[in-house]
Amino acid sequence: MASLSLSGKIEGSSRGSPPGPSPEEDFRIVEQTYEPTTAEEKLDQRNKMKARGTLLMALLNKDQLKFHSYQDVKLLMEAIEKRYGGNKESKKVQRTLLKQQYESIATSSLETLDQTFDRLQKLISQLEVQGEVVQQEDMNLKLMRSLPSEWKTHVLI
């Protein structure tokens, strides 16, 4: 019988035998059958994945890793509500912080236009969750004004 200790594998490999399991070890292949899925099941699974992705994209980058491990959409939503829920005062503070971030949004010269737009969209999504309405014209102006000075020659405000 082959030894499964690390030292046995090192000794065996130093004697010229190939690393890995020896021919005497028994491997069992387990065959698992899957029932065919219907179009409705595929659509349901795709919708769940989209919902999970949408929930994760609405979170701040620093918080996405905390919630990334949740595979079930319902559990993810419960965890988000538990984390961000709270009393009226905490929601008011959250809304105020989001408004301040929105008003003071700026772009560094190292950030791409897509990254700036995504950041702005996340902020707007979070504001909408808090009950704030942001006008499309205001969003457009905010995006253009947040661009670095290199873009000023390409954008007319």
C-alpha contacts under 8 A as a table, 3 or more apart, distances in Angstrom:
res1	aa1	res2	aa2	distance
1	M	24	E	6.94
1	M	25	E	7.67
2	A	22	S	6.85
2	A	24	E	7.04
2	A	25	E	7.02
3	S	8	G	6.07
3	S	9	K	7.91
4	L	8	G	6.73
4	L	9	K	7.24
5	S	8	G	5.34
5	S	9	K	6.70
6	L	9	K	5.26
6	L	10	I	6.31
7	S	10	I	5.03
7	S	11	E	6.02
8	G	11	E	5.08
8	G	12	G	5.91
9	K	12	G	4.97
9	K	13	S	6.01
9	K	19	P	6.77
9	K	20	G	7.46
10	I	13	S	5.17
10	I	14	S	6.13
11	E	14	S	5.10
11	E	15	R	6.44
12	G	15	R	5.33
12	G	16	G	6.98
12	G	17	S	5.85
12	G	18	P	7.70
12	G	19	P	7.31
13	S	16	G	5.46
13	S	17	S	5.18
13	S	18	P	5.84
13	S	19	P	5.42
14	S	17	S	7.31
21	P	25	E	6.55
22	S	25	E	5.74
23	P	26	D	7.93
37	T	41	E	6.06
37	T	42	K	6.73
38	T	41	E	5.22
38	T	42	K	6.36
39	A	42	K	5.08
39	A	43	L	6.11
40	E	43	L	5.06
40	E	44	D	6.04
41	E	44	D	5.00
41	E	45	Q	6.12
42	K	45	Q	5.13
42	K	46	R	6.13
43	L	46	R	5.06
43	L	47	N	6.09
44	D	47	N	5.14
44	D	48	K	6.23
45	Q	48	K	5.10
45	Q	49	M	6.28
46	R	49	M	5.10
46	R	50	K	6.19
47	N	50	K	5.03
47	N	51	A	6.07
48	K	51	A	5.07
48	K	52	R	6.15
48	K	73	V	6.51
49	M	52	R	5.10
49	M	53	G	6.12
49	M	73	V	7.94
50	K	53	G	5.02
50	K	54	T	6.03
51	A	54	T	5.07
51	A	55	L	6.16
51	A	73	V	6.84
52	R	55	L	5.19
52	R	56	L	6.23
52	R	71	Q	7.66
52	R	72	D	7.68
52	R	73	V	5.43
52	R	76	L	7.52
53	G	56	L	5.14
53	G	57	M	6.09
54	T	57	M	5.13
54	T	58	A	6.30
55	L	58	A	5.31
55	L	59	L	6.92
55	L	77	M	7.58
56	L	59	L	5.45
56	L	64	Q	5.98
56	L	67	F	7.33
56	L	68	H	7.26
57	M	60	L	7.63
57	M	64	Q	7.66
57	M	122	K	7.24
58	A	122	K	5.57
58	A	125	S	6.39
58	A	126	Q	6.71
59	L	63	D	6.14
59	L	64	Q	5.91
59	L	122	K	7.19
59	L	126	Q	7.83
60	L	63	D	5.29
60	L	64	Q	6.28
60	L	122	K	7.34
61	N	64	Q	5.27
61	N	65	L	7.57
62	K	65	L	6.64
62	K	66	K	7.88
63	D	66	K	5.31
63	D	67	F	6.80
64	Q	67	F	5.40
64	Q	68	H	5.84
65	L	68	H	5.04
65	L	69	S	7.58
66	K	69	S	7.18
67	F	70	Y	5.84
67	F	76	L	6.84
67	F	79	A	7.68
67	F	80	I	7.77
68	H	71	Q	7.61
70	Y	73	V	7.40
70	Y	75	L	6.68
70	Y	76	L	5.43
71	Q	75	L	7.83
71	Q	76	L	7.26
72	D	75	L	5.41
72	D	76	L	6.15
73	V	76	L	4.99
73	V	77	M	6.12
74	K	77	M	5.17
74	K	78	E	6.21
75	L	78	E	5.07
75	L	79	A	6.13
76	L	79	A	5.13
76	L	80	I	6.19
77	M	80	I	5.08
77	M	81	E	6.09
78	E	81	E	5.11
78	E	82	K	6.02
79	A	82	K	5.02
79	A	83	R	6.09
80	I	83	R	5.06
80	I	84	Y	5.89
80	I	85	G	7.67
81	E	84	Y	5.26
81	E	85	G	4.92
82	K	85	G	5.39
82	K	86	G	7.85
85	G	91	K	7.49
86	G	89	E	7.96
86	G	90	S	6.00
86	G	91	K	6.54
87	N	90	S	5.55
87	N	91	K	6.41
88	K	91	K	5.13
88	K	92	K	6.07
89	E	92	K	5.03
89	E	93	V	6.24
90	S	93	V	5.04
90	S	94	Q	6.11
91	K	94	Q	4.93
91	K	95	R	6.06
91	K	130	Q	7.32
92	K	95	R	5.04
92	K	96	T	6.14
93	V	96	T	5.07
93	V	97	L	6.19
94	Q	97	L	5.17
94	Q	98	L	6.20
95	R	98	L	5.11
95	R	99	K	6.16
95	R	127	L	6.66
95	R	130	Q	6.12
96	T	99	K	5.09
96	T	100	Q	6.23
97	L	100	Q	5.09
97	L	101	Q	6.19
98	L	101	Q	5.04
98	L	102	Y	6.07
98	L	123	L	6.81
98	L	126	Q	7.43
98	L	127	L	6.41
99	K	102	Y	5.00
99	K	103	E	6.08
99	K	127	L	7.37
100	Q	103	E	5.13
100	Q	104	S	6.09
101	Q	104	S	5.25
101	Q	105	I	5.83
101	Q	123	L	7.73
102	Y	105	I	5.35
102	Y	120	L	7.46
102	Y	123	L	6.53
102	Y	124	I	7.70
103	E	142	K	7.96
105	I	120	L	7.79
105	I	142	K	7.87
105	I	146	S	6.16
106	A	146	S	4.52
106	A	147	L	6.76
106	A	148	P	7.71
107	T	111	E	6.44
107	T	116	T	6.44
107	T	146	S	5.54
107	T	147	L	5.40
107	T	148	P	5.76
108	S	111	E	5.42
108	S	147	L	7.78
108	S	148	P	6.16
109	S	112	T	7.76
109	S	148	P	5.80
109	S	150	E	7.78
111	E	115	Q	6.21
111	E	116	T	6.69
112	T	115	Q	5.20
112	T	116	T	6.35
113	L	116	T	5.12
113	L	117	F	6.11
114	D	117	F	5.07
114	D	118	D	6.05
115	Q	118	D	5.10
115	Q	119	R	6.13
116	T	119	R	5.14
116	T	120	L	6.17
116	T	143	L	7.78
117	F	120	L	5.07
117	F	121	Q	6.06
117	F	143	L	7.06
118	D	121	Q	5.00
118	D	122	K	6.18
119	R	122	K	5.21
119	R	123	L	6.32
120	L	123	L	5.11
120	L	124	I	6.19
120	L	143	L	7.37
121	Q	124	I	5.05
121	Q	125	S	6.05
122	K	125	S	5.03
122	K	126	Q	6.15
123	L	126	Q	5.15
123	L	127	L	6.18
124	I	127	L	4.98
124	I	128	E	6.13
124	I	134	V	7.12
125	S	128	E	5.08
125	S	129	V	6.24
126	Q	129	V	5.04
126	Q	130	Q	6.37
127	L	130	Q	5.03
127	L	131	G	6.43
127	L	132	E	5.22
127	L	133	V	7.32
127	L	134	V	7.98
128	E	131	G	4.96
128	E	132	E	4.93
128	E	133	V	5.95
128	E	134	V	7.65
129	V	132	E	7.36
134	V	138	D	6.86
134	V	139	M	6.94
135	Q	138	D	5.24
135	Q	139	M	6.35
136	Q	139	M	5.04
136	Q	140	N	6.24
137	E	140	N	5.13
137	E	141	L	6.22
138	D	141	L	5.19
138	D	142	K	5.99
139	M	142	K	5.03
139	M	143	L	6.16
140	N	143	L	5.19
140	N	144	M	6.32
141	L	144	M	5.14
141	L	145	R	6.01
141	L	157	I	7.36
142	K	145	R	5.20
142	K	146	S	6.04
143	L	146	S	5.25
143	L	147	L	6.69
144	M	147	L	5.57
144	M	155	V	7.02
144	M	157	I	7.09
145	R	157	I	7.59
147	L	150	E	7.98
147	L	151	W	6.20
147	L	152	K	7.40
148	P	151	W	5.80
148	P	152	K	7.17
149	S	152	K	5.21
150	E	153	T	6.84
151	W	154	H	5.33
151	W	155	V	6.36
152	K	155	V	5.24
152	K	156	L	7.21
153	T	156	L	7.55
